Amino acid sequence: MQSSETLEDGVTIVAVEGEIDLSCSPELRELLHAHAKARRPALVLDFSKVRYIDSSGLATLVEYVRLAQDYLGRFGLAAVDERVRTILDLVRLSEVFPIFPTVAEAKSALTAAAPGA
């Protein structure tokens, strides 16, 4: 797994690439914990280059959502591959956090959802 980060209009965008499985989910967990510790107000994971996620990766996403709830952090996935979306839908995680067709739509929605917006 590889990742890169940008900050746009107060929204942190993390582009993730590769498969998210047991071998790299600790890396994703460390990355997301750092963002939770920094109390990022809005975080988008760009999944356009993620082709697979297993249960360890799914658990890592849920863990971040729980951490972010403590400080009212907003979170969303964007540009999710059809195969990965099927996995998210199957375990009903699409009901736990928002999934957006594009990074731009995610950024717009999370910016609009900001307290006081």
C-alpha positions in Angstrom: 0.0 0.0 0.0 1.2 3.5 -0.8 -0.4 6.8 0.1 0.0 10.5 -0.5 -1.7 13.4 1.2 -3.0 16.9 0.2 -4.9 19.6 2.1 -7.6 21.4 0.1 -9.9 23.9 1.7 -9.5 22.4 5.2 -10.1 18.9 4.0 -7.3 16.4 4.2 -7.3 14.0 1.2 -5.3 10.8 1.4 -4.9 9.0 -1.8 -4.4 5.3 -1.2 -3.0 2.8 -3.7 -2.8 -0.9 -3.8 -4.5 -3.7 -1.8 -5.4 -3.2 1.8 -5.0 -6.5 3.5 -3.5 -8.0 6.7 0.0 -7.2 5.6 -0.5 -3.5 5.2 -3.5 -2.6 7.3 -1.2 -1.8 10.2 0.4 0.9 8.0 -3.1 2.3 7.2 -4.0 2.1 10.9 -0.9 4.1 11.8 -1.7 6.7 9.2 -5.3 7.1 10.3 -4.3 7.2 14.0 -2.0 10.0 13.2 -4.8 11.9 11.6 -7.1 11.2 14.6 -4.4 12.3 17.0 -4.1 15.6 15.0 -7.9 15.9 15.2 -8.3 16.5 11.4 -11.7 18.2 11.0 -12.4 16.4 7.7 -10.7 13.5 6.0 -11.3 11.9 2.6 -9.7 8.6 1.6 -9.4 8.6 -2.2 -9.8 4.9 -3.0 -9.6 5.2 -6.8 -6.5 3.0 -6.9 -7.5 0.5 -4.3 -8.6 -2.8 -5.9 -9.1 -4.9 -2.8 -9.7 -4.5 1.0 -10.0 -7.4 3.5 -11.6 -7.5 6.9 -8.5 -6.1 8.6 -8.7 -3.1 6.4 -12.4 -2.7 7.0 -11.8 -2.9 10.7 -9.2 -0.1 10.4 -11.7 2.2 8.7 -14.3 1.6 11.4 -11.7 2.2 14.1 -10.9 5.6 12.5 -14.5 6.5 12.3 -14.9 5.8 16.0 -11.9 7.8 16.9 -13.0 10.8 14.8 -16.4 10.8 16.4 -14.8 11.8 19.7 -13.9 15.2 18.2 -16.7 15.5 15.6 -14.3 14.7 12.7 -16.0 14.1 9.3 -14.9 11.2 7.1 -15.7 9.8 3.7 -14.4 7.5 1.0 -14.2 8.7 -2.6 -13.9 7.2 -6.0 -14.3 3.6 -4.7 -13.7 0.8 -7.2 -16.7 -1.3 -8.0 -15.2 -4.4 -6.5 -14.3 -2.6 -3.3 -17.7 -1.0 -3.2 -19.3 -4.4 -3.4 -17.3 -5.5 -0.3 -18.3 -2.3 1.6 -22.0 -2.9 0.6 -21.9 -6.5 1.6 -20.8 -5.8 5.1 -23.0 -2.7 5.2 -20.2 -0.2 5.8 -21.8 2.1 3.2 -24.3 2.7 6.0 -21.6 3.6 8.5 -19.7 6.2 6.5 -20.4 8.1 3.3 -19.0 7.0 0.0 -18.8 9.6 -2.8 -18.4 9.1 -6.5 -15.5 11.6 -6.7 -13.0 13.3 -4.4 -14.5 16.7 -5.4 -17.9 15.6 -4.3 -16.6 14.2 -1.0 -14.7 17.4 -0.4 -17.7 19.5 -1.1 -20.0 17.4 1.1 -17.6 17.4 4.0 -16.9 21.1 3.8 -20.7 21.8 3.7 -21.1 19.5 6.8 -18.6 21.5 8.8 -20.0 23.0 12.1 -21.1 26.5 11.4 -21.2 26.0 7.6 
